[in-house]
Amino acid sequence: MSDSKNPMAWLPFSIAEAAVAGPADGDVDAPGAWSYLQERLSDAAQVVQSDPANRNRVDLAAGMRHLLVLLTAGIDEILRFDSDPVLCVQATSTDDLVTWGMECPDCIYTRAVLRGGESYRLFGNRGTARYVGLQTMNGITSTANELVDELEVDADGNFEVVLSPSEPTGRPGNWMRLEGDNPTLTVRHFFYDWDTEVASSLRVERLGDAVGAERRSVDPVVAIPQQLVALGDFVEGNLAFFLQFGAAAPANGFLPPIDRTDIGAAAENRPVIGRWELGSGEALIVEVEPPQGIYWSFSIGNPWWETIHYGRHQSSLNAHQAVVDSDGLVRVVLCARDPGVANWLDTAGFSNGPIILRCVRTETAPTPSTRVVPFDEIRAALPADTATVTAEERASVIASRRNAVRERFA
């Protein structure tokens, strides 16, 4: 039986790792593992109900739904597990509905599960996304990071990369290192214009013969109970991790930019993480000089570190979508009701949550300034020439966002 002390239990890859771990002392059978899962879910539900982040009925309902989200992400890891996976670049366990850890609203995350000691060829077309980043990982640790635009790419956007434990000899070109027994490849596509930019089309093929065939035989009698135990630890551990992480930021303020490559973040991404916390009739004005570089955006989430649904609400703005004021600053307004300001971020009835300024390959990662104002004083607190929108224009923007998100994850 798990003792829930695995520091990586809060990540879904721990569920796949459990399947190949082999039998261990204290293992239980499938019924015992099912009971353990139920106990962890019950404990997680108690946390949702009692945590200080839960302050109103919207928060509570979303927290209970979030347990279903985490279950879905973990169950997906179990059902799609393959000890000798088909090599393809496929969607990860997050999309606009299965959302945890404040995934980026501008992004499609894809991945390929590889095998240690083997070499691969990644190839295809870059597409037209604002930014396409490649990352190889050993468990949760980043091994190599590359921007496709900094690799050798032909005039039509076609490219290939060798993924291998050591740099190939006699084969010049793009290369990324693989490490560990179960390395993975993650591809991130960040979009600015949701209506026109297209994701890459990529494939992976093994170079040479498969190795380590003995590791590919997994006994389901052992694996399934261990995965059920890992699933329970994931749901409880993931919930606890982000509640603790979210509480670190000051209310209506930001932490300095951080490096999160130790837990799988891309090396080129410098997030500036804050926390919003508003009462009824309050608004938060966030002001920053927009960074110069490949990509930046604001996005907000709910108390459980789910990005507020960005197809139903304007809960994010990137550099293509946000309006820059005449003095060169970007000001966004967080509140529950539409203030008629173009740069509104809709808190959607939640009482608190994270706010992230993502900075990817930018010259700076600035810490925004903030101030809380009464809703009725928003316009007076902003420059006179602040861009505004009508109710009809807002409805059109939301409809466009909804359609773009549907197309992205169709």
PyMOL commands that set and color helices and strands:
alter all, ss='L'
color gray80, all
select helices_A, chain A and resi 13-19+30-50+57-79+148-150+213-216+220-247+261-263+375-381+391-408
alter helices_A, ss='H'
color red, helices_A
select strands_A, chain A and resi 90-91+107-113+119-125+131-138+141-147+158-164+174-177+183-190+201-207+253-254+272-277+282-288+293-300+316-318+330-335+344-346+352-362+369-374
alter strands_A, ss='S'
color yellow, strands_A
deselect
rebuild
show_as cartoon
